[in-house]
Amino acid sequence: MRDEKEFRKACYEAARRTRGRVTGFVSYQTGPNFDQGEIAYRHRTAAVLWTWELDGEVRNGLGIAEAPVSWGSTTFVDEPGLLAVLGELLPGYRLYARAELEQPIDLSTPPWVSNYHAKHWRPDTLGEALFNFWD
């Protein structure tokens, strides 16, 4: 189930625990298929990406990218401390590390994206399939 309040609450708590500061949120209603929570640190601003529906099934997934995230410019990053805290706060969510998101997508494994979208958009990586700006 999609719970935006839970996601935002987890971002604030994760920022507090990792000495970051939430600077804003971007809703999926502005174009992408995911919500973003931006957390500023001294060394960078990270975007926590949350997608919740994969091929018609509700499955919550989280990734971390360099902020800001916009069409054609998603750069996934490693923030292991942040990812670990989010895992504690959001049990049951699938956490994706940078290495996983940058892997070439294998469409023969669990349905990350519908066959229609895979053929039409042709994602190169798992990250492109999970966190996208398709219509």
GIWOCOR-V171113 format. One record per backbone hydrogen bond with DSSP energy under -0.5 kcal/mol. CO is the residue of the C=O (numbers start at 1). NH is the residue of the N-H. If there is no record, write none. Layout:
# GIWOCOR-V171113
[[CO/NH] [CO/NH]]
This chain:
# GIWOCOR-V171113
[[1/3] [3/7] [4/8] [5/9] [6/10] [7/11] [8/12] [9/13] [10/14] [11/15] [12/16] [13/17] [14/18] [15/20] [16/19] [21/40] [24/38] [26/36] [27/30] [28/31] [35/50] [36/26] [37/48] [38/23] [38/24] [39/46] [40/21] [44/41] [44/46] [45/67] [46/39] [46/48] [47/49] [47/65] [48/37] [49/63] [50/35] [51/61] [52/59] [53/55] [54/57] [57/54] [57/59] [60/94] [61/51] [62/96] [63/49] [64/77] [65/47] [68/70] [70/73] [73/75] [74/76] [75/66] [77/79] [79/83] [80/84] [81/85] [82/86] [83/87] [84/88] [85/89] [86/90] [90/93] [93/95] [94/62] [95/97] [97/101] [98/102] [100/103] [101/127] [103/126] [105/107] [106/109] [110/112] [114/118] [115/119] [116/120] [117/121] [117/122] [118/122] [124/105] [125/129] [126/130] [127/131] [130/132] [132/33]]
